[in-house]
Amino acid sequence: MMIRIAVVGEIGSGKTFVSNLFGFPVFSADDEVAKIYKKNRIVYRKLRLKLPKFVSSFPVNKKNIITAIKYNPKNLKTISNIIHPVVRKQMRIFLKKNYKRKAIVLDIPLYFENNLNEKNDIVIFVSAKKKLINEALKKRKKSNINLLKKLSKLQKSLATKKKKSDYVIVNNFRSGNIRKKVDIIKKQIFNK
């Protein structure tokens, strides 16, 4: 049976880096959203209908989406209601495509919030010091710290996520150290 590994944590804590270290197919919700903005005309039409002030041309420009959220935080819910069903559908396709694999990794920021967790999922919480997260976010291209703070407020509390997780990786942003931690967890998962 395929094992589902979900990686959760604060925005900028290193979830994507950790997800890729497992060496299994990764479903990245953030990557899917970017593809949807670029390729999905149905989503574009729905966004244009709901947010005509901000979305007026295809492909959807992420900057316009950010402007819409900054203008009115309630727009985030509107956007999510349009985007999330499509992301969920893409996730089902991904799971079907990889069902014969030993394991897959789900890199989904709102994994708990969108009730994507299943009973046997192995959940890994990535934690990092606030200072290190802020440094990492500043290095990101097109990173908007104020917007990220707003997005963080939508997420369940970190303490709740940590409590619901099977493993915790403390990320000190030293790749060798994180690799070792992932290897230890892999051994524990697959040597049961």
PyMOL CGO cylinders between C-alpha atoms (Angstrom):
from pymol import cmd
from pymol.cgo import CYLINDER

trace = [
    CYLINDER, 0.00, 0.00, 0.00, 1.26, 3.47, -0.90, 0.3, 1, 1, 1, 1, 1, 1,
    CYLINDER, 1.26, 3.47, -0.90, 2.31, 5.58, 2.09, 0.3, 1, 1, 1, 1, 1, 1,
    CYLINDER, 2.31, 5.58, 2.09, 1.20, 9.23, 2.16, 0.3, 1, 1, 1, 1, 1, 1,
    CYLINDER, 1.20, 9.23, 2.16, 3.69, 11.57, 3.80, 0.3, 1, 1, 1, 1, 1, 1,
    CYLINDER, 3.69, 11.57, 3.80, 2.41, 15.10, 4.43, 0.3, 1, 1, 1, 1, 1, 1,
    CYLINDER, 2.41, 15.10, 4.43, 4.81, 17.93, 5.20, 0.3, 1, 1, 1, 1, 1, 1,
    CYLINDER, 4.81, 17.93, 5.20, 3.33, 20.86, 7.13, 0.3, 1, 1, 1, 1, 1, 1,
    CYLINDER, 3.33, 20.86, 7.13, 4.66, 23.93, 8.92, 0.3, 1, 1, 1, 1, 1, 1,
    CYLINDER, 4.66, 23.93, 8.92, 4.91, 27.68, 8.84, 0.3, 1, 1, 1, 1, 1, 1,
    CYLINDER, 4.91, 27.68, 8.84, 5.29, 29.60, 5.57, 0.3, 1, 1, 1, 1, 1, 1,
    CYLINDER, 5.29, 29.60, 5.57, 9.02, 29.80, 4.85, 0.3, 1, 1, 1, 1, 1, 1,
    CYLINDER, 9.02, 29.80, 4.85, 10.01, 27.01, 7.27, 0.3, 1, 1, 1, 1, 1, 1,
    CYLINDER, 10.01, 27.01, 7.27, 11.46, 24.82, 4.49, 0.3, 1, 1, 1, 1, 1, 1,
    CYLINDER, 11.46, 24.82, 4.49, 8.58, 22.43, 3.77, 0.3, 1, 1, 1, 1, 1, 1,
    CYLINDER, 8.58, 22.43, 3.77, 9.34, 22.18, 0.04, 0.3, 1, 1, 1, 1, 1, 1,
    CYLINDER, 9.34, 22.18, 0.04, 13.04, 21.50, 0.66, 0.3, 1, 1, 1, 1, 1, 1,
    CYLINDER, 13.04, 21.50, 0.66, 12.16, 18.75, 3.16, 0.3, 1, 1, 1, 1, 1, 1,
    CYLINDER, 12.16, 18.75, 3.16, 9.48, 17.30, 0.82, 0.3, 1, 1, 1, 1, 1, 1,
    CYLINDER, 9.48, 17.30, 0.82, 11.98, 16.91, -2.00, 0.3, 1, 1, 1, 1, 1, 1,
    CYLINDER, 11.98, 16.91, -2.00, 14.56, 15.17, 0.23, 0.3, 1, 1, 1, 1, 1, 1,
    CYLINDER, 14.56, 15.17, 0.23, 12.35, 12.10, 0.61, 0.3, 1, 1, 1, 1, 1, 1,
    CYLINDER, 12.35, 12.10, 0.61, 12.99, 11.08, -2.98, 0.3, 1, 1, 1, 1, 1, 1,
    CYLINDER, 12.99, 11.08, -2.98, 9.35, 10.20, -3.73, 0.3, 1, 1, 1, 1, 1, 1,
    CYLINDER, 9.35, 10.20, -3.73, 6.90, 11.94, -6.07, 0.3, 1, 1, 1, 1, 1, 1,
    CYLINDER, 6.90, 11.94, -6.07, 5.87, 15.26, -4.50, 0.3, 1, 1, 1, 1, 1, 1,
    CYLINDER, 5.87, 15.26, -4.50, 2.51, 16.96, -4.93, 0.3, 1, 1, 1, 1, 1, 1,
    CYLINDER, 2.51, 16.96, -4.93, 3.15, 20.67, -4.38, 0.3, 1, 1, 1, 1, 1, 1,
    CYLINDER, 3.15, 20.67, -4.38, -0.03, 22.70, -3.95, 0.3, 1, 1, 1, 1, 1, 1,
    CYLINDER, -0.03, 22.70, -3.95, 1.91, 25.94, -4.58, 0.3, 1, 1, 1, 1, 1, 1,
    CYLINDER, 1.91, 25.94, -4.58, 3.21, 24.61, -7.92, 0.3, 1, 1, 1, 1, 1, 1,
    CYLINDER, 3.21, 24.61, -7.92, -0.29, 23.51, -8.88, 0.3, 1, 1, 1, 1, 1, 1,
    CYLINDER, -0.29, 23.51, -8.88, -1.72, 26.96, -8.12, 0.3, 1, 1, 1, 1, 1, 1,
    CYLINDER, -1.72, 26.96, -8.12, 0.97, 28.55, -10.32, 0.3, 1, 1, 1, 1, 1, 1,
    CYLINDER, 0.97, 28.55, -10.32, 0.05, 26.14, -13.18, 0.3, 1, 1, 1, 1, 1, 1,
    CYLINDER, 0.05, 26.14, -13.18, -3.65, 26.89, -12.73, 0.3, 1, 1, 1, 1, 1, 1,
    CYLINDER, -3.65, 26.89, -12.73, -3.02, 30.64, -13.05, 0.3, 1, 1, 1, 1, 1, 1,
    CYLINDER, -3.02, 30.64, -13.05, -1.00, 30.04, -16.22, 0.3, 1, 1, 1, 1, 1, 1,
    CYLINDER, -1.00, 30.04, -16.22, -3.13, 27.42, -17.97, 0.3, 1, 1, 1, 1, 1, 1,
    CYLINDER, -3.13, 27.42, -17.97, -6.68, 27.17, -16.66, 0.3, 1, 1, 1, 1, 1, 1,
    CYLINDER, -6.68, 27.17, -16.66, -9.04, 29.47, -18.59, 0.3, 1, 1, 1, 1, 1, 1,
    CYLINDER, -9.04, 29.47, -18.59, -12.11, 28.32, -16.61, 0.3, 1, 1, 1, 1, 1, 1,
    CYLINDER, -12.11, 28.32, -16.61, -10.48, 29.48, -13.36, 0.3, 1, 1, 1, 1, 1, 1,
    CYLINDER, -10.48, 29.48, -13.36, -9.46, 32.71, -15.07, 0.3, 1, 1, 1, 1, 1, 1,
    CYLINDER, -9.46, 32.71, -15.07, -13.07, 33.38, -16.15, 0.3, 1, 1, 1, 1, 1, 1,
    CYLINDER, -13.07, 33.38, -16.15, -14.39, 32.68, -12.63, 0.3, 1, 1, 1, 1, 1, 1,
    CYLINDER, -14.39, 32.68, -12.63, -11.78, 34.98, -11.09, 0.3, 1, 1, 1, 1, 1, 1,
    CYLINDER, -11.78, 34.98, -11.09, -12.50, 37.70, -13.65, 0.3, 1, 1, 1, 1, 1, 1,
    CYLINDER, -12.50, 37.70, -13.65, -16.22, 37.45, -12.85, 0.3, 1, 1, 1, 1, 1, 1,
    CYLINDER, -16.22, 37.45, -12.85, -15.66, 37.71, -9.07, 0.3, 1, 1, 1, 1, 1, 1,
    CYLINDER, -15.66, 37.71, -9.07, -12.72, 40.13, -9.10, 0.3, 1, 1, 1, 1, 1, 1,
    CYLINDER, -12.72, 40.13, -9.10, -13.07, 42.23, -12.27, 0.3, 1, 1, 1, 1, 1, 1,
    CYLINDER, -13.07, 42.23, -12.27, -11.06, 45.10, -10.74, 0.3, 1, 1, 1, 1, 1, 1,
    CYLINDER, -11.06, 45.10, -10.74, -8.01, 42.85, -10.39, 0.3, 1, 1, 1, 1, 1, 1,
    CYLINDER, -8.01, 42.85, -10.39, -8.24, 40.02, -12.92, 0.3, 1, 1, 1, 1, 1, 1,
    CYLINDER, -8.24, 40.02, -12.92, -8.65, 41.17, -16.49, 0.3, 1, 1, 1, 1, 1, 1,
    CYLINDER, -8.65, 41.17, -16.49, -6.26, 39.17, -18.66, 0.3, 1, 1, 1, 1, 1, 1,
    CYLINDER, -6.26, 39.17, -18.66, -5.08, 35.60, -19.20, 0.3, 1, 1, 1, 1, 1, 1,
    CYLINDER, -5.08, 35.60, -19.20, -2.83, 34.10, -17.91, 0.3, 1, 1, 1, 1, 1, 1,
    CYLINDER, -2.83, 34.10, -17.91, -3.73, 35.29, -14.43, 0.3, 1, 1, 1, 1, 1, 1,
    CYLINDER, -3.73, 35.29, -14.43, -0.98, 37.47, -13.00, 0.3, 1, 1, 1, 1, 1, 1,
    CYLINDER, -0.98, 37.47, -13.00, -0.10, 36.47, -9.44, 0.3, 1, 1, 1, 1, 1, 1,
    CYLINDER, -0.10, 36.47, -9.44, 0.70, 40.13, -8.66, 0.3, 1, 1, 1, 1, 1, 1,
    CYLINDER, 0.70, 40.13, -8.66, -2.96, 41.00, -9.39, 0.3, 1, 1, 1, 1, 1, 1,
    CYLINDER, -2.96, 41.00, -9.39, -4.09, 38.25, -7.03, 0.3, 1, 1, 1, 1, 1, 1,
    CYLINDER, -4.09, 38.25, -7.03, -1.82, 39.64, -4.31, 0.3, 1, 1, 1, 1, 1, 1,
    CYLINDER, -1.82, 39.64, -4.31, -3.19, 43.16, -4.94, 0.3, 1, 1, 1, 1, 1, 1,
    CYLINDER, -3.19, 43.16, -4.94, -6.77, 41.82, -4.63, 0.3, 1, 1, 1, 1, 1, 1,
    CYLINDER, -6.77, 41.82, -4.63, -5.95, 40.21, -1.26, 0.3, 1, 1, 1, 1, 1, 1,
    CYLINDER, -5.95, 40.21, -1.26, -4.19, 43.33, 0.02, 0.3, 1, 1, 1, 1, 1, 1,
    CYLINDER, -4.19, 43.33, 0.02, -7.13, 45.48, -1.10, 0.3, 1, 1, 1, 1, 1, 1,
    CYLINDER, -7.13, 45.48, -1.10, -9.60, 43.30, 0.79, 0.3, 1, 1, 1, 1, 1, 1,
    CYLINDER, -9.60, 43.30, 0.79, -8.53, 40.23, 2.79, 0.3, 1, 1, 1, 1, 1, 1,
    CYLINDER, -8.53, 40.23, 2.79, -12.01, 38.73, 2.16, 0.3, 1, 1, 1, 1, 1, 1,
    CYLINDER, -12.01, 38.73, 2.16, -10.97, 38.31, -1.48, 0.3, 1, 1, 1, 1, 1, 1,
    CYLINDER, -10.97, 38.31, -1.48, -8.67, 35.51, -0.34, 0.3, 1, 1, 1, 1, 1, 1,
    CYLINDER, -8.67, 35.51, -0.34, -11.70, 33.38, 0.54, 0.3, 1, 1, 1, 1, 1, 1,
    CYLINDER, -11.70, 33.38, 0.54, -13.23, 34.11, -2.89, 0.3, 1, 1, 1, 1, 1, 1,
    CYLINDER, -13.23, 34.11, -2.89, -9.98, 33.10, -4.61, 0.3, 1, 1, 1, 1, 1, 1,
    CYLINDER, -9.98, 33.10, -4.61, -9.62, 29.98, -2.44, 0.3, 1, 1, 1, 1, 1, 1,
    CYLINDER, -9.62, 29.98, -2.44, -13.18, 28.86, -3.21, 0.3, 1, 1, 1, 1, 1, 1,
    CYLINDER, -13.18, 28.86, -3.21, -12.32, 28.97, -6.93, 0.3, 1, 1, 1, 1, 1, 1,
    CYLINDER, -12.32, 28.97, -6.93, -8.79, 27.54, -6.76, 0.3, 1, 1, 1, 1, 1, 1,
    CYLINDER, -8.79, 27.54, -6.76, -9.02, 24.82, -4.09, 0.3, 1, 1, 1, 1, 1, 1,
    CYLINDER, -9.02, 24.82, -4.09, -11.47, 22.49, -5.89, 0.3, 1, 1, 1, 1, 1, 1,
    CYLINDER, -11.47, 22.49, -5.89, -9.12, 22.49, -8.90, 0.3, 1, 1, 1, 1, 1, 1,
    CYLINDER, -9.12, 22.49, -8.90, -6.06, 21.81, -6.71, 0.3, 1, 1, 1, 1, 1, 1,
    CYLINDER, -6.06, 21.81, -6.71, -7.96, 18.99, -5.01, 0.3, 1, 1, 1, 1, 1, 1,
    CYLINDER, -7.96, 18.99, -5.01, -8.82, 17.47, -8.40, 0.3, 1, 1, 1, 1, 1, 1,
    CYLINDER, -8.82, 17.47, -8.40, -5.16, 17.67, -9.46, 0.3, 1, 1, 1, 1, 1, 1,
    CYLINDER, -5.16, 17.67, -9.46, -4.19, 15.96, -6.21, 0.3, 1, 1, 1, 1, 1, 1,
    CYLINDER, -4.19, 15.96, -6.21, -6.61, 13.09, -6.91, 0.3, 1, 1, 1, 1, 1, 1,
    CYLINDER, -6.61, 13.09, -6.91, -5.06, 12.69, -10.38, 0.3, 1, 1, 1, 1, 1, 1,
    CYLINDER, -5.06, 12.69, -10.38, -1.56, 12.71, -8.82, 0.3, 1, 1, 1, 1, 1, 1,
    CYLINDER, -1.56, 12.71, -8.82, -2.56, 10.06, -6.24, 0.3, 1, 1, 1, 1, 1, 1,
    CYLINDER, -2.56, 10.06, -6.24, -4.13, 7.85, -8.94, 0.3, 1, 1, 1, 1, 1, 1,
    CYLINDER, -4.13, 7.85, -8.94, -1.05, 8.18, -11.14, 0.3, 1, 1, 1, 1, 1, 1,
    CYLINDER, -1.05, 8.18, -11.14, 1.31, 7.22, -8.30, 0.3, 1, 1, 1, 1, 1, 1,
    CYLINDER, 1.31, 7.22, -8.30, -0.78, 4.65, -6.42, 0.3, 1, 1, 1, 1, 1, 1,
    CYLINDER, -0.78, 4.65, -6.42, 1.74, 1.86, -7.13, 0.3, 1, 1, 1, 1, 1, 1,
    CYLINDER, 1.74, 1.86, -7.13, 4.63, 3.86, -5.66, 0.3, 1, 1, 1, 1, 1, 1,
    CYLINDER, 4.63, 3.86, -5.66, 6.06, 2.97, -2.27, 0.3, 1, 1, 1, 1, 1, 1,
    CYLINDER, 6.06, 2.97, -2.27, 5.25, 6.49, -1.03, 0.3, 1, 1, 1, 1, 1, 1,
    CYLINDER, 5.25, 6.49, -1.03, 4.31, 10.00, -2.12, 0.3, 1, 1, 1, 1, 1, 1,
    CYLINDER, 4.31, 10.00, -2.12, 4.81, 13.36, -0.43, 0.3, 1, 1, 1, 1, 1, 1,
    CYLINDER, 4.81, 13.36, -0.43, 2.14, 16.02, -0.05, 0.3, 1, 1, 1, 1, 1, 1,
    CYLINDER, 2.14, 16.02, -0.05, 3.51, 19.56, 0.22, 0.3, 1, 1, 1, 1, 1, 1,
    CYLINDER, 3.51, 19.56, 0.22, 0.25, 21.37, 0.95, 0.3, 1, 1, 1, 1, 1, 1,
    CYLINDER, 0.25, 21.37, 0.95, 0.31, 24.51, 3.13, 0.3, 1, 1, 1, 1, 1, 1,
    CYLINDER, 0.31, 24.51, 3.13, -3.38, 24.20, 4.10, 0.3, 1, 1, 1, 1, 1, 1,
    CYLINDER, -3.38, 24.20, 4.10, -3.33, 20.40, 4.50, 0.3, 1, 1, 1, 1, 1, 1,
    CYLINDER, -3.33, 20.40, 4.50, -5.23, 20.35, 7.82, 0.3, 1, 1, 1, 1, 1, 1,
    CYLINDER, -5.23, 20.35, 7.82, -7.31, 23.44, 7.08, 0.3, 1, 1, 1, 1, 1, 1,
    CYLINDER, -7.31, 23.44, 7.08, -8.73, 21.87, 3.91, 0.3, 1, 1, 1, 1, 1, 1,
    CYLINDER, -8.73, 21.87, 3.91, -9.31, 18.49, 5.62, 0.3, 1, 1, 1, 1, 1, 1,
    CYLINDER, -9.31, 18.49, 5.62, -6.95, 16.64, 3.27, 0.3, 1, 1, 1, 1, 1, 1,
    CYLINDER, -6.95, 16.64, 3.27, -5.58, 14.49, 6.07, 0.3, 1, 1, 1, 1, 1, 1,
    CYLINDER, -5.58, 14.49, 6.07, -6.38, 10.79, 6.11, 0.3, 1, 1, 1, 1, 1, 1,
    CYLINDER, -6.38, 10.79, 6.11, -6.11, 8.43, 9.05, 0.3, 1, 1, 1, 1, 1, 1,
    CYLINDER, -6.11, 8.43, 9.05, -2.92, 6.64, 7.98, 0.3, 1, 1, 1, 1, 1, 1,
    CYLINDER, -2.92, 6.64, 7.98, -1.05, 9.70, 6.68, 0.3, 1, 1, 1, 1, 1, 1,
    CYLINDER, -1.05, 9.70, 6.68, 2.35, 10.28, 8.20, 0.3, 1, 1, 1, 1, 1, 1,
    CYLINDER, 2.35, 10.28, 8.20, 2.58, 13.96, 9.04, 0.3, 1, 1, 1, 1, 1, 1,
    CYLINDER, 2.58, 13.96, 9.04, 5.89, 15.76, 9.41, 0.3, 1, 1, 1, 1, 1, 1,
    CYLINDER, 5.89, 15.76, 9.41, 5.95, 19.21, 10.96, 0.3, 1, 1, 1, 1, 1, 1,
    CYLINDER, 5.95, 19.21, 10.96, 8.83, 21.47, 9.87, 0.3, 1, 1, 1, 1, 1, 1,
    CYLINDER, 8.83, 21.47, 9.87, 9.67, 24.05, 12.48, 0.3, 1, 1, 1, 1, 1, 1,
    CYLINDER, 9.67, 24.05, 12.48, 12.23, 26.85, 12.37, 0.3, 1, 1, 1, 1, 1, 1,
    CYLINDER, 12.23, 26.85, 12.37, 13.16, 29.91, 14.36, 0.3, 1, 1, 1, 1, 1, 1,
    CYLINDER, 13.16, 29.91, 14.36, 11.26, 33.04, 13.30, 0.3, 1, 1, 1, 1, 1, 1,
    CYLINDER, 11.26, 33.04, 13.30, 14.52, 34.87, 12.55, 0.3, 1, 1, 1, 1, 1, 1,
    CYLINDER, 14.52, 34.87, 12.55, 15.66, 32.12, 10.15, 0.3, 1, 1, 1, 1, 1, 1,
    CYLINDER, 15.66, 32.12, 10.15, 12.24, 32.01, 8.46, 0.3, 1, 1, 1, 1, 1, 1,
    CYLINDER, 12.24, 32.01, 8.46, 12.26, 35.78, 7.92, 0.3, 1, 1, 1, 1, 1, 1,
    CYLINDER, 12.26, 35.78, 7.92, 15.78, 35.59, 6.45, 0.3, 1, 1, 1, 1, 1, 1,
    CYLINDER, 15.78, 35.59, 6.45, 14.68, 32.79, 4.10, 0.3, 1, 1, 1, 1, 1, 1,
    CYLINDER, 14.68, 32.79, 4.10, 11.56, 34.72, 3.03, 0.3, 1, 1, 1, 1, 1, 1,
    CYLINDER, 11.56, 34.72, 3.03, 13.60, 37.84, 2.27, 0.3, 1, 1, 1, 1, 1, 1,
    CYLINDER, 13.60, 37.84, 2.27, 15.77, 35.77, -0.10, 0.3, 1, 1, 1, 1, 1, 1,
    CYLINDER, 15.77, 35.77, -0.10, 12.72, 34.50, -1.99, 0.3, 1, 1, 1, 1, 1, 1,
    CYLINDER, 12.72, 34.50, -1.99, 11.95, 36.24, -5.24, 0.3, 1, 1, 1, 1, 1, 1,
    CYLINDER, 11.95, 36.24, -5.24, 8.66, 38.13, -5.24, 0.3, 1, 1, 1, 1, 1, 1,
    CYLINDER, 8.66, 38.13, -5.24, 8.15, 37.52, -1.53, 0.3, 1, 1, 1, 1, 1, 1,
    CYLINDER, 8.15, 37.52, -1.53, 5.69, 39.85, 0.16, 0.3, 1, 1, 1, 1, 1, 1,
    CYLINDER, 5.69, 39.85, 0.16, 6.19, 39.60, 3.93, 0.3, 1, 1, 1, 1, 1, 1,
    CYLINDER, 6.19, 39.60, 3.93, 2.95, 41.44, 4.86, 0.3, 1, 1, 1, 1, 1, 1,
    CYLINDER, 2.95, 41.44, 4.86, 0.87, 39.23, 2.59, 0.3, 1, 1, 1, 1, 1, 1,
    CYLINDER, 0.87, 39.23, 2.59, 2.55, 36.11, 3.99, 0.3, 1, 1, 1, 1, 1, 1,
    CYLINDER, 2.55, 36.11, 3.99, 1.61, 37.26, 7.50, 0.3, 1, 1, 1, 1, 1, 1,
    CYLINDER, 1.61, 37.26, 7.50, -2.03, 37.55, 6.38, 0.3, 1, 1, 1, 1, 1, 1,
    CYLINDER, -2.03, 37.55, 6.38, -1.87, 34.08, 4.84, 0.3, 1, 1, 1, 1, 1, 1,
    CYLINDER, -1.87, 34.08, 4.84, -0.34, 32.68, 8.03, 0.3, 1, 1, 1, 1, 1, 1,
    CYLINDER, -0.34, 32.68, 8.03, -3.37, 33.88, 9.97, 0.3, 1, 1, 1, 1, 1, 1,
    CYLINDER, -3.37, 33.88, 9.97, -5.57, 31.57, 7.88, 0.3, 1, 1, 1, 1, 1, 1,
    CYLINDER, -5.57, 31.57, 7.88, -3.62, 28.55, 8.97, 0.3, 1, 1, 1, 1, 1, 1,
    CYLINDER, -3.62, 28.55, 8.97, -4.32, 26.53, 12.08, 0.3, 1, 1, 1, 1, 1, 1,
    CYLINDER, -4.32, 26.53, 12.08, -2.04, 27.41, 14.95, 0.3, 1, 1, 1, 1, 1, 1,
    CYLINDER, -2.04, 27.41, 14.95, 1.44, 25.96, 14.66, 0.3, 1, 1, 1, 1, 1, 1,
    CYLINDER, 1.44, 25.96, 14.66, 1.00, 24.31, 18.06, 0.3, 1, 1, 1, 1, 1, 1,
    CYLINDER, 1.00, 24.31, 18.06, -2.10, 22.47, 16.75, 0.3, 1, 1, 1, 1, 1, 1,
    CYLINDER, -2.10, 22.47, 16.75, -0.28, 21.32, 13.61, 0.3, 1, 1, 1, 1, 1, 1,
    CYLINDER, -0.28, 21.32, 13.61, 2.72, 20.19, 15.64, 0.3, 1, 1, 1, 1, 1, 1,
    CYLINDER, 2.72, 20.19, 15.64, 0.46, 18.23, 18.01, 0.3, 1, 1, 1, 1, 1, 1,
    CYLINDER, 0.46, 18.23, 18.01, -1.25, 16.47, 15.08, 0.3, 1, 1, 1, 1, 1, 1,
    CYLINDER, -1.25, 16.47, 15.08, 2.10, 15.52, 13.50, 0.3, 1, 1, 1, 1, 1, 1,
    CYLINDER, 2.10, 15.52, 13.50, 3.94, 12.21, 13.80, 0.3, 1, 1, 1, 1, 1, 1,
    CYLINDER, 3.94, 12.21, 13.80, 7.40, 13.75, 13.45, 0.3, 1, 1, 1, 1, 1, 1,
    CYLINDER, 7.40, 13.75, 13.45, 8.96, 17.18, 13.97, 0.3, 1, 1, 1, 1, 1, 1,
    CYLINDER, 8.96, 17.18, 13.97, 11.98, 18.41, 12.03, 0.3, 1, 1, 1, 1, 1, 1,
    CYLINDER, 11.98, 18.41, 12.03, 13.66, 21.51, 13.39, 0.3, 1, 1, 1, 1, 1, 1,
    CYLINDER, 13.66, 21.51, 13.39, 15.10, 23.29, 10.37, 0.3, 1, 1, 1, 1, 1, 1,
    CYLINDER, 15.10, 23.29, 10.37, 18.28, 25.24, 11.04, 0.3, 1, 1, 1, 1, 1, 1,
    CYLINDER, 18.28, 25.24, 11.04, 18.67, 25.84, 7.26, 0.3, 1, 1, 1, 1, 1, 1,
    CYLINDER, 18.67, 25.84, 7.26, 21.79, 23.64, 7.06, 0.3, 1, 1, 1, 1, 1, 1,
    CYLINDER, 21.79, 23.64, 7.06, 21.01, 21.13, 4.32, 0.3, 1, 1, 1, 1, 1, 1,
    CYLINDER, 21.01, 21.13, 4.32, 23.30, 18.34, 5.58, 0.3, 1, 1, 1, 1, 1, 1,
    CYLINDER, 23.30, 18.34, 5.58, 21.62, 18.43, 8.97, 0.3, 1, 1, 1, 1, 1, 1,
    CYLINDER, 21.62, 18.43, 8.97, 18.10, 18.27, 7.44, 0.3, 1, 1, 1, 1, 1, 1,
    CYLINDER, 18.10, 18.27, 7.44, 19.14, 15.41, 5.12, 0.3, 1, 1, 1, 1, 1, 1,
    CYLINDER, 19.14, 15.41, 5.12, 20.19, 13.33, 8.14, 0.3, 1, 1, 1, 1, 1, 1,
    CYLINDER, 20.19, 13.33, 8.14, 16.89, 14.02, 9.91, 0.3, 1, 1, 1, 1, 1, 1,
    CYLINDER, 16.89, 14.02, 9.91, 14.89, 13.00, 6.81, 0.3, 1, 1, 1, 1, 1, 1,
    CYLINDER, 14.89, 13.00, 6.81, 16.97, 9.79, 6.46, 0.3, 1, 1, 1, 1, 1, 1,
    CYLINDER, 16.97, 9.79, 6.46, 16.24, 8.88, 10.11, 0.3, 1, 1, 1, 1, 1, 1,
    CYLINDER, 16.24, 8.88, 10.11, 12.49, 9.44, 9.60, 0.3, 1, 1, 1, 1, 1, 1,
    CYLINDER, 12.49, 9.44, 9.60, 12.53, 7.41, 6.35, 0.3, 1, 1, 1, 1, 1, 1,
    CYLINDER, 12.53, 7.41, 6.35, 14.16, 4.49, 8.17, 0.3, 1, 1, 1, 1, 1, 1,
    CYLINDER, 14.16, 4.49, 8.17, 11.56, 4.68, 10.93, 0.3, 1, 1, 1, 1, 1, 1,
    CYLINDER, 11.56, 4.68, 10.93, 8.67, 4.81, 8.45, 0.3, 1, 1, 1, 1, 1, 1,
    CYLINDER, 8.67, 4.81, 8.45, 9.84, 1.96, 6.22, 0.3, 1, 1, 1, 1, 1, 1,
    CYLINDER, 9.84, 1.96, 6.22, 11.38, -0.37, 8.79, 0.3, 1, 1, 1, 1, 1, 1,
    CYLINDER, 11.38, -0.37, 8.79, 8.17, -0.79, 10.76, 0.3, 1, 1, 1, 1, 1, 1,
]
cmd.load_cgo(trace, "trace")
